[in-house]
Amino acid sequence: MRERAQLSPGIPLEVRVVDGRIEIEPAAARVVVEDRGGLWVATPLEPHQVLTQDQVDTTIESLRAPAEPARGRD
């Protein structure tokens, strides 16, 4: 489950209860948005782990994959 969620040891998590179920996800990084020559860039406020090419490729692939139909809805 940890691998599928792309969680590794030491990553800060946000945990909440929604509609009776527990949701766990990586905590959003605190950033400041800066204008760099007409291009808006989110710059982290704290040191952060650099993503590997594999992580980037996996994320892009998952975003491009067709969405799975919601369970229990017809």
N, C-alpha and C positions, 0 to 999 in steps of 0.2 A: 504494500500500500504506500509506504514511504517513497519508493522509487517512482511509482506511477504519479504521485503527487509532486514529484521533483523536490522532496524535502531532504536536506542533509543535516547531520548533527550540527548544532550551534546556530541554526537559522531561527531568528525570533518569530514566534507564532502569535496569531490572534485567534482566540477561542471564544465562541459565543453559542448560546442556545437559541434556536429559531424554530418555532412551531413544534417544540418537543424533541428536536434533534440537535446534536452537537455538530457545529461546523468549525473546522480547523483549517487555517490557511496561513501562508507566510505573511508576516506583518509588512505593510506597505512602507517603503523607504521614505524618510522625510527628505524632501527636495525643495530647492528654490528654482524658479523658472527664470532664466536669463535670456535676454535678446543678444544673440551673437551675430551681428551683421545681418539682421533681418530674419534669422533663423532662431526660433524659440527652442531652448535646450533646458531640460530638467537636470539639475546638478545636485547630487546627493550632499546632504549636510554632514553625514558621518562616513567614515571609511566603509567600504562595501566590498563584497566578493565580486570579482569580475566573472561574467558568464563565459563558459566555454563555448566553442563553436557548436558542439553537440547540443548543448542546452538551447542555444539560439535556433538551430535547425529543428529540434523537437518542438519548440514553442510555435514556430512558424507553421510546421506541419499540422499541429493540433488546431491552430486557428483556421487553417485552410480546409480541414476535414469537414465533411457535411455534418451538421448537428444531428445527434441521435434524437429520435422522437421521445417525448416525455412519457414516462410510465404512468399507466392508469388514466390516461386522457385519450378519449376517442372523439 
